[in-house]
Amino acid sequence: MPANSEFQSLGQKLHLLRLSVGWSEQECAYRLTLEANELITTPVWIGWEQSGLGDAQNREIARLAAPICKLFSTDKNWLMDSSTPATPSAKILPLKR
């Protein structure tokens, strides 16, 4: 996840959503598996959170945007908006790949 980008990636948004509700990666993968009726493993979820703006994982996140947004009670337009600025007040730590 590129920490120096001026825009938030889908992965960064998922990471921040997860942190805001206090769930683990395992919990998110399990809940999305139930919501989407599709197997989402913990390593898949972690890969999504670690993805950057141009990464292939964005296609999977976009495909499952509706159940993801329902899970977190968030707006799909916000999640999919590629021009959401990275806020300088929030420190996003880069995750190891």
C-alpha positions as a Markdown table, in Angstrom:
| # | Residue | x | y | z |
|---|---|---|---|---|
| 1 | Met | 0.0 | 0.0 | 0.0 |
| 2 | Pro | 1.7 | 3.2 | -1.1 |
| 3 | Ala | 1.7 | 5.5 | 1.9 |
| 4 | Asn | 2.9 | 8.5 | -0.1 |
| 5 | Ser | 0.0 | 8.7 | -2.6 |
| 6 | Glu | -2.2 | 11.8 | -2.4 |
| 7 | Phe | -5.3 | 9.6 | -2.9 |
| 8 | Gln | -6.6 | 6.7 | -0.8 |
| 9 | Ser | -6.7 | 3.3 | -2.5 |
| 10 | Leu | -9.6 | 0.9 | -2.1 |
| 11 | Gly | -7.3 | -1.2 | 0.2 |
| 12 | Gln | -6.6 | 1.8 | 2.4 |
| 13 | Lys | -10.3 | 2.5 | 2.7 |
| 14 | Leu | -11.0 | -1.1 | 3.6 |
| 15 | His | -8.3 | -0.9 | 6.2 |
| 16 | Leu | -9.7 | 2.3 | 7.7 |
| 17 | Leu | -13.2 | 0.9 | 7.7 |
| 18 | Arg | -12.0 | -2.3 | 9.5 |
| 19 | Leu | -10.2 | -0.3 | 12.1 |
| 20 | Ser | -13.1 | 2.0 | 12.7 |
| 21 | Val | -15.4 | -0.9 | 13.7 |
| 22 | Gly | -12.6 | -2.7 | 15.5 |
| 23 | Trp | -12.8 | -6.0 | 13.7 |
| 24 | Ser | -9.9 | -8.3 | 12.9 |
| 25 | Glu | -9.0 | -9.3 | 9.4 |
| 26 | Gln | -10.5 | -12.8 | 10.2 |
| 27 | Glu | -13.8 | -11.2 | 11.4 |
| 28 | Cys | -14.1 | -9.2 | 8.2 |
| 29 | Ala | -13.4 | -12.2 | 6.0 |
| 30 | Tyr | -15.9 | -14.3 | 7.8 |
| 31 | Arg | -18.6 | -11.6 | 7.8 |
| 32 | Leu | -18.1 | -10.8 | 4.1 |
| 33 | Thr | -18.2 | -14.6 | 3.3 |
| 34 | Leu | -21.7 | -14.6 | 4.9 |
| 35 | Glu | -22.8 | -11.3 | 3.3 |
| 36 | Ala | -21.6 | -12.1 | -0.2 |
| 37 | Asn | -22.3 | -15.8 | -0.1 |
| 38 | Glu | -18.8 | -16.3 | -1.4 |
| 39 | Leu | -15.7 | -17.7 | 0.3 |
| 40 | Ile | -13.4 | -14.8 | 1.4 |
| 41 | Thr | -10.3 | -16.0 | 3.2 |
| 42 | Thr | -8.3 | -14.0 | 5.7 |
| 43 | Pro | -5.3 | -13.9 | 3.3 |
| 44 | Val | -7.5 | -12.5 | 0.6 |
| 45 | Trp | -8.8 | -9.8 | 2.9 |
| 46 | Ile | -5.3 | -8.9 | 4.0 |
| 47 | Gly | -4.2 | -8.8 | 0.3 |
| 48 | Trp | -7.0 | -6.3 | -0.4 |
| 49 | Glu | -6.0 | -4.1 | 2.5 |
| 50 | Gln | -2.4 | -4.1 | 1.3 |
| 51 | Ser | -3.4 | -3.2 | -2.3 |
| 52 | Gly | -2.5 | 0.1 | -3.9 |
| 53 | Leu | -4.3 | 2.3 | -6.4 |
| 54 | Gly | -3.4 | 0.3 | -9.5 |
| 55 | Asp | -3.3 | -3.2 | -8.1 |
| 56 | Ala | -5.3 | -6.2 | -9.5 |
| 57 | Gln | -7.1 | -6.6 | -6.1 |
| 58 | Asn | -9.2 | -3.5 | -7.0 |
| 59 | Arg | -11.2 | -5.5 | -9.5 |
| 60 | Glu | -12.3 | -8.0 | -6.7 |
| 61 | Ile | -13.1 | -5.2 | -4.3 |
| 62 | Ala | -15.1 | -3.4 | -6.9 |
| 63 | Arg | -17.0 | -6.6 | -7.8 |
| 64 | Leu | -17.9 | -7.1 | -4.1 |
| 65 | Ala | -18.5 | -3.4 | -3.4 |
| 66 | Ala | -22.2 | -3.8 | -2.6 |
| 67 | Pro | -21.8 | -6.5 | 0.1 |
| 68 | Ile | -18.7 | -4.7 | 1.5 |
| 69 | Cys | -20.6 | -1.4 | 1.8 |
| 70 | Lys | -23.6 | -3.2 | 3.3 |
| 71 | Leu | -21.2 | -4.9 | 5.8 |
| 72 | Phe | -19.8 | -1.5 | 6.9 |
| 73 | Ser | -22.9 | 0.6 | 6.4 |
| 74 | Thr | -21.0 | 2.9 | 4.1 |
| 75 | Asp | -21.7 | 4.6 | 0.8 |
| 76 | Lys | -20.7 | 2.7 | -2.4 |
| 77 | Asn | -19.8 | 6.0 | -4.2 |
| 78 | Trp | -17.4 | 6.9 | -1.4 |
| 79 | Leu | -15.7 | 3.5 | -1.5 |
| 80 | Met | -15.4 | 3.5 | -5.3 |
| 81 | Asp | -14.3 | 7.2 | -5.6 |
| 82 | Ser | -10.7 | 7.1 | -6.7 |
| 83 | Ser | -10.2 | 10.8 | -5.9 |
| 84 | Thr | -10.7 | 10.6 | -2.1 |
| 85 | Pro | -7.7 | 12.5 | -0.8 |
| 86 | Ala | -5.4 | 10.9 | 1.8 |
| 87 | Thr | -5.9 | 13.0 | 4.9 |
| 88 | Pro | -2.7 | 14.4 | 6.4 |
| 89 | Ser | -4.3 | 14.2 | 9.9 |
| 90 | Ala | -4.5 | 10.4 | 9.6 |
| 91 | Lys | -1.3 | 8.4 | 9.7 |
| 92 | Ile | -1.6 | 5.3 | 7.5 |
| 93 | Leu | 1.1 | 2.9 | 8.2 |
| 94 | Pro | 2.4 | 0.9 | 5.3 |
| 95 | Leu | 1.7 | -2.9 | 5.5 |
| 96 | Lys | 4.3 | -5.5 | 4.7 |
| 97 | Arg | 3.7 | -7.5 | 1.6 |
